[in-house]
Amino acid sequence: MAIVTLLTDSGETDHYVAAIKAKILSINQGLTVVDISHRIAPCDIAHGAFVLKSVFRDFPKGTIHLVAVDATGAADSSSIAVQLEDHFFVAADNGLLGLISDKPHQQLVDINSINSLTSSFPEKDIFAPAAAKLASGVSITTLGKPMASFKKMIGRSVKATRKLIAGHVIQVDNFGNLITNISKADFDILSNGKTFTVQFAREKFRRINSSYFQAEQGDCFLIFNSLGLLEIGIYKGRANDLLGMNYDSAVNITFDEG
């Protein structure tokens, strides 16, 4: 029996998350429900997409991911179920799912096209039943009418030349570390033994650490994290506060010729 994950912007002080879980379990008490996060900033699609993209592939194929970030969407947003990379996603068609993968979807349906329901709490009344049915073995094709495509947003992209990688901060994590969209794969190709300078805020560094422990307490460190992305932090401190950086702050790597 499949796993159902929950990713929401509902927070942890109200009844909303419990109500979604109750709906899922009322349909099938045997399901396993796993929390990804309920502390996504309200309606922050970029934040939600980053968290989901970072972890969904770690779950077994066939896992159902209920995504309730900006769940009501816009007035014309559909409620959809998507099979993508052999995982299933139930969400509002608000652009978030288009940010988690570049691969084409396998199946896509409008889950509110049969016995259409208007709800102020769609994550409970529309998403949860669909997710529970999928996890119980119901075919995605029975949940609604097929759709040709879903909304896709364009994320921040890296600009790269032989002399420069120009990136941005795409996430500030719970520790205040600044995660960028500069990948180790791109860096390894372009560095190719060259000396380099990493520039951000008013700082310049010519070294990337291999572990957090190479920095002294209070010192800045640079590391390629478990996602393969360049991360900037202050050991035992909050880099976003101390460096005055946040989402979308520029980070550049220049390579020396020679």
Buried (B, 14 or more C-beta within 10 A) or exposed (E): EBBBBBBBBBEEEEEBBEBBBEBBBEBBEEBEBEEBBBEBEEBBBBBBBBBBBBBBEEBEEBBBBBBBBBBBBEEEBBBBBBBBBEBBBBBBBBBBBBBBBEEEBEBBBBBBBEEEEEBEBBBBBBBBBBBBBBBBEEEBEEBBEEBEEBBEEEBEEBEBEEEBBBBBBBBBBEEBBBBBBBBBEBBEEBBEEEEBEBBBBEEEBEEBBEEBEBBEEEEBBBBBBEBEBBBBBBBEBBBBEBBEBEBEBEBBBBBEEE
